[in-house]
């Protein structure tokens, strides 16, 4: 993703990634559709970039979907994971364009 500001730099925590279980994550907070309660996901660098770029690998998408289901949250209610961006098998349908740099 290409921005017009300096790159965003965040400190990582020792928590494990919700998508791959790798240590060293940043927190991503989202409000599912029609919910007053946010969902916090801890994601490693590659998976937070994949989520924001709407281009998660299939295994990462499927794992996040399973984990959200345990909380009774459908991925259709999470903006960057819903069916406009991913098909039922977890394949990215509309990844963000890669920067030209």
N, C-alpha and C positions, 0 to 999 in steps of 0.2 A: 504494500500500500504506500502510496506516495502522499506526503503531506508537505505543507509549506513552512512548517516550523522545524525546530531542531528535533531530532529523534527523542521519543519518550523513553526515559530510563527509569526503571523501577527496581527496587531491591527485591530479591527473591526470598521466600521463606523456605524452611526445611520441609514443608508439607509435600505430599506426593501428588502428582498430576492425576486428575480425575479421568483422563483419557488413556494414560499409559503407565501410571504409577511411578514415573521417574521423580526423584526428589528435585527440589528447586523450582518453586512455582510462584506465580503472582495470582492475586485474587481477582476474579471477575464476578461482578454483582449484576444481576438482571432481575427484572420484575416480569414474571410470566403474565400473559394476557389475563385480564380480569382478576388479578391477584393483588392483594395489599401487602403480601409477604414476599420479600426478595429471596432469590436463590443465589447462593454464593458458590462458585466453582473455583477450584484451585487448578491452574493449568500451567504447564511448562511453556517455555518460549515458543517452540515450534507449534504447539497446540493453541496457544492464545493468538498467534499470528494466523493460523489456519482458520480459527473461529471468526476472527475479525474480517478475514479475506473471503469468508463463505466458501472455503476450500479445504475443509477437514478431510483427511484420508478416511476411507470407509470404516476401518476398524475403530478409529477414534470416535467417529459419529455414532456407530452402533453401541460402543461402550457408554458414551454419554447418554444416549437414549435409554439404555437399560438402567443406568444409575438414576436418571430422572424418574423413570417408571416406578422405582422403589419408593419415591417420594410422592407418587400419584400425580406426577406432572407429565403431560404429553408434550413431546417436542414441538408439536404444532402451536403450542402456546408460548414458545420461547423464540423471540424474534430471529436471531441468527441461526436457528436450527430448523425452522419450519419448512413446510413442503414447497414453498416458492424457491428455496435455495437447495434443497436435497430431495431426492426421490425416496421411495420406501426402502430401498436397499442401502441408502446412505451415500449415494453418489452425488457429488456436487453438480448442480444444474446451472448456477450463475456465479462462478467465482469472480472475484474482483479482478480487473485487469492488472497485469504485472506492470510495475513502473518501467519507464524507458531508460532509466539510468544505468 
